[in-house]
């Protein structure tokens, strides 16, 4: 079977290897869908190598069809379509025993040097990490569940508010649709006019180009006497941080979920303190949020056809990365 190893930035090695031997409690999943995340683009470009080291068999957004099961399984059976929950928690540390598994200090993560990911034809996955999809679900979209889970973790609890989503790439678009489903008024902000057109089709209440010098005026006109309650950042840099500190209301909330252009950004602490702003990071998701996201993708709360720009065969991973970079594409998916 084919296994793709990302040896060094932009250098993929294709290996023909035997299928994995299953341990008790594992399922053999024939991979049918692998999403190319910003993480894979970072490694392709040689960025953030301190936290995303190579070599690795990448692909943490993936799903497929169960081909074999070893041991007892009440959740899935052979032939089931599944999305794979790509996190494995220790279950015994402080965070795992206090309902904060995403902060597990011993967490393993598919698609890294810790555990091989979905960029291979077949993969062994713990049965408990296989989330069953409906029989008629288009398996090519199984990998969407993971980025939707990231969006769900970020804005899933924001309700009945005015929210800015800065950066409407694939995760930003998913945040938009989740926010709309929770009765929020959504202001979508980006510098890509193509993305803003998609955001408008997905029912964003206001779309703005970040470079528009009248954007603050337009937000005030749109909200009238209301204020911006929340700013969710799926892209941010120094200019973005300066802007959202200004635009959110007193006692507002800023949620940062993306890797910034630089790890060292300045913060106007006087404005931050004077406005009593809350700022928090958002990373990962819980199993419960992943299960909710399966439902959102299946019931079309998430518009899969809008979020996916193009699909490539698994063997064309390099071409897919180049396409995503050159076309500023939303989600690019590898299929098998």
C-alpha positions in Angstrom: 0.0 0.0 0.0 1.0 3.6 -0.5 2.4 5.7 2.4 3.5 9.3 1.8 6.3 10.6 4.1 7.0 14.4 4.2 10.7 14.1 4.6 11.7 17.8 4.4 9.8 21.0 3.3 8.2 20.2 -0.1 9.9 16.8 -0.4 7.5 13.9 -0.3 8.7 10.3 -0.4 6.3 7.6 -1.7 6.8 4.2 -0.1 5.1 0.9 -0.8 4.6 -0.8 2.5 2.6 -3.7 4.0 -0.8 -2.8 5.5 -0.7 -2.2 9.3 -1.0 -5.0 11.7 -3.9 -4.3 14.1 -3.6 -4.4 17.9 -6.6 -5.3 20.0 -9.1 -2.5 20.0 -8.1 -1.1 16.6 -9.8 -0.8 13.2 -8.2 -0.8 9.8 -9.5 2.2 8.0 -9.1 2.5 4.2 -8.5 6.3 3.9 -10.8 8.0 1.4 -10.5 11.7 2.4 -7.5 13.7 3.7 -7.8 17.5 4.2 -4.7 19.7 3.6 -4.6 22.0 6.6 -2.6 25.2 7.2 -0.2 23.0 9.2 0.7 21.0 6.1 1.2 24.2 4.2 3.4 25.5 6.9 5.6 22.4 6.8 5.6 22.5 3.0 7.0 26.0 3.2 9.4 25.2 6.0 7.6 27.4 8.6 7.0 26.7 12.3 9.4 23.7 12.2 9.9 24.1 16.0 6.3 22.9 16.6 5.7 21.0 13.3 8.9 19.0 12.8 9.5 16.7 9.9 9.8 14.0 8.7 6.2 12.9 9.3 3.3 11.0 7.7 0.9 14.0 7.8 -2.9 14.2 7.6 -4.8 14.8 10.8 -8.0 15.6 8.9 -9.1 12.2 7.5 -11.8 9.6 7.3 -12.6 6.5 5.3 -14.1 3.0 5.4 -13.6 0.4 8.0 -12.0 -2.8 6.5 -11.0 -4.8 9.5 -11.7 -4.8 13.3 -9.7 -6.5 16.0 -11.5 -7.1 19.2 -15.0 -6.2 20.4 -16.7 -3.1 18.8 -20.1 -1.8 19.7 -19.5 1.5 17.8 -18.6 0.5 14.3 -18.6 -2.5 12.0 -16.8 -3.5 8.9 -18.0 -1.4 5.9 -18.9 1.6 8.0 -17.9 5.1 6.8 -16.1 7.0 9.6 -14.5 10.3 10.4 -11.4 9.8 12.6 -11.0 11.8 15.8 -7.2 12.5 15.6 -6.4 13.0 19.2 -5.5 10.4 21.8 -5.5 11.5 25.5 -3.8 9.7 28.4 -7.0 9.7 30.4 -5.3 9.9 33.8 -3.6 13.3 34.1 -5.0 16.3 35.9 -6.6 17.8 32.8 -8.1 14.5 31.6 -9.7 13.9 35.0 -11.1 17.4 35.1 -12.9 17.5 31.8 -10.1 19.3 30.0 -8.7 16.5 27.8 -7.6 18.9 25.1 -4.9 20.2 27.5 -3.6 16.7 28.2 0.2 16.9 28.6 0.7 13.4 27.1 -1.7 13.8 24.2 -0.8 12.1 21.0 -1.9 13.5 17.6 -2.3 11.8 14.3 -0.4 13.3 11.4 2.7 14.3 13.4 5.9 12.6 14.5 3.9 11.1 17.4 1.5 9.1 15.3 1.3 8.6 11.5 -1.6 10.4 9.9 -4.0 9.8 7.0 -1.6 10.3 4.0 -1.5 6.6 3.3 -4.0 4.2 1.8 -4.8 2.3 5.0 -4.2 3.2 8.7 -4.8 1.5 12.1 -7.0 3.6 14.3 -8.3 2.9 17.8 -12.0 1.9 17.6 -13.0 4.6 20.0 -11.5 7.3 17.6 -13.8 6.2 14.7 -17.0 8.2 14.5 -19.6 6.6 12.3 -21.0 8.5 9.4 -24.4 7.7 7.7 -24.5 5.2 4.9 -25.3 7.7 2.2 -22.7 10.3 3.3 -20.3 11.3 0.6 -17.1 9.9 2.1 -15.0 12.4 0.1 -16.1 15.1 2.7 -15.2 13.0 5.8 -12.1 15.1 6.4 -14.2 18.2 6.8 -15.3 17.1 10.3 -11.9 18.0 11.8 -11.7 21.7 10.8 -15.4 22.1 11.6 -14.5 20.8 15.1 -11.9 23.5 15.4 -14.5 26.1 14.4 -17.0 24.6 16.8 -14.6 24.7 19.7 -13.9 28.4 18.9 -17.3 29.8 18.5 -19.8 27.0 19.4 -20.7 28.6 22.7 -21.2 32.1 21.3 -24.9 32.8 21.0 -27.2 35.8 20.4 -24.2 38.1 19.8 -22.6 40.4 17.3 -19.4 38.6 16.2 -16.6 39.6 13.9 -14.8 36.6 12.2 -11.5 37.8 10.9 -10.1 35.5 8.2 -12.7 33.5 6.3 -10.7 30.6 5.1 -12.2 27.2 5.5 -12.2 27.3 9.3 -13.4 30.9 9.3 -16.3 29.9 6.9 -17.2 27.1 9.3 -17.2 29.5 12.2 -19.5 31.7 10.2 -22.0 29.0 9.6 -21.9 27.7 13.2 -22.3 31.3 14.5 -25.3 31.9 12.2 -26.9 28.6 13.5 -26.6 30.1 17.0 -28.5 33.3 16.2 -25.5 35.5 16.0 -25.1 38.5 13.6 -21.8 37.8 11.8 -19.4 40.3 10.3 -17.0 38.5 8.0 -13.6 40.2 7.4 -10.9 39.2 4.9 -8.6 40.7 2.3 -9.7 38.1 -0.4 -12.7 39.3 -2.3 -13.4 35.8 -3.5 -13.7 34.6 0.0 -15.9 37.5 1.0 -18.3 36.6 -1.9 -18.5 33.1 -0.5 -19.1 34.4 3.0 -21.9 36.5 1.6 -23.5 33.4 0.1 -23.2 31.7 3.4 -25.4 34.4 4.9 -22.8 36.6 6.6 -24.7 39.7 7.7 -21.9 42.1 6.7 -18.7 41.4 4.7 -15.8 43.8 4.8 -12.4 43.9 3.3 -9.8 44.5 6.0 -8.1 47.0 3.8 -11.2 49.1 3.6 -10.4 52.4 5.5 -14.1 52.9 6.2 -14.7 49.5 7.7 -15.1 50.9 11.3 -17.7 53.3 10.0 -19.5 50.6 8.1 -19.6 48.4 11.2 -21.0 51.2 13.3 -23.6 52.0 10.6 -24.6 48.3 10.5 -24.9 47.8 14.2 -26.4 51.2 14.9 -26.6 51.4 18.8 -25.2 47.8 19.2 -21.6 46.9 19.7 -19.2 44.2 18.6 -19.4 41.5 21.4 -16.9 39.0 20.1 -14.0 38.9 17.6 -12.9 35.5 16.5 -9.5 35.5 14.8 -8.7 32.7 12.3 -6.0 34.9 11.0 -4.1 37.6 12.9 -1.1 39.7 13.0 0.0 43.0 14.7 -2.4 45.1 12.6 -5.3 42.8 13.4 -4.7 42.8 17.1 -4.5 46.6 17.2 -7.8 46.8 15.3 -9.9 44.3 17.3 -8.8 45.9 20.6 -10.3 49.1 19.2 -13.5 47.6 17.7 -14.8 45.2 20.4 -17.0 46.7 23.1 -16.1 47.2 26.7 -16.2 43.7 28.4 -15.9 42.2 24.9 -14.3 38.9 24.0 -11.4 38.2 21.6 -10.7 34.6 20.6 -7.5 33.7 18.9 -7.3 30.3 17.2 -4.6 30.6 14.5 -0.8 30.7 14.5 0.1 34.4 14.1 2.6 35.7 11.6 4.9 36.2 14.6 4.8 34.7 18.0 5.8 38.1 19.5 3.1 40.7 19.1 2.5 43.9 21.0 -0.6 44.6 23.0 -2.0 48.0 24.0 -2.4 47.1 27.6 -4.1 50.3 28.6 -6.9 49.8 26.1 -7.1 46.1 27.1 -7.4 47.0 30.8 -9.5 50.1 30.4 -12.1 48.2 28.3 -12.0 45.1 30.5 -11.6 42.9 27.5 -11.3 39.1 27.8 -8.9 37.5 25.4 -8.4 33.7 25.2 -6.7 31.2 22.9 -8.6 28.4 21.3 -6.9 25.1 20.3 -8.2 21.7 19.4 -11.6 20.3 20.4 -13.2 17.7 22.6 -14.6 14.4 21.5 -18.1 15.8 22.2 -17.4 18.8 19.9 -16.1 16.4 17.3 -19.4 14.4 17.5 -21.4 17.6 17.2 -19.4 18.5 14.1 -20.1 15.1 12.5 -23.8 16.0 12.9 -23.3 19.5 11.5 -21.5 18.2 8.4 -24.1 15.5 7.9 -27.1 17.7 8.3 -25.6 20.4 6.1 -25.4 23.1 8.7 -22.0 23.3 7.1 -22.0 23.8 3.3 -19.4 21.3 2.2 -19.6 22.3 -1.4 -18.7 25.9 -0.6 -15.8 25.1 1.7 -14.1 22.6 -0.6 -12.3 24.3 -3.5 -10.8 21.3 -5.2 -10.0 17.6 -4.7 -6.8 15.8 -5.8 -5.8 12.1 -5.8 -3.8 11.1 -2.7 -0.7 10.6 -4.9 -0.8 14.3 -6.1 -0.1 15.7 -2.6 2.6 18.0 -3.9 0.4 19.4 -6.7 -2.4 19.9 -4.2 -0.2 21.9 -1.8 1.0 24.1 -4.7 -2.5 24.6 -5.9 -3.7 25.7 -2.4 -0.8 28.1 -2.0 -1.1 29.7 -5.5 -4.9 30.0 -5.5 -5.4 30.9 -1.9 -7.9 28.0 -1.9 -10.2 27.2 0.9 -10.2 23.5 1.7 -8.3 21.2 -0.6 -8.9 17.5 -0.1 -6.9 14.4 -1.2 -9.0 11.4 -2.2 -8.2 7.7 -2.6 
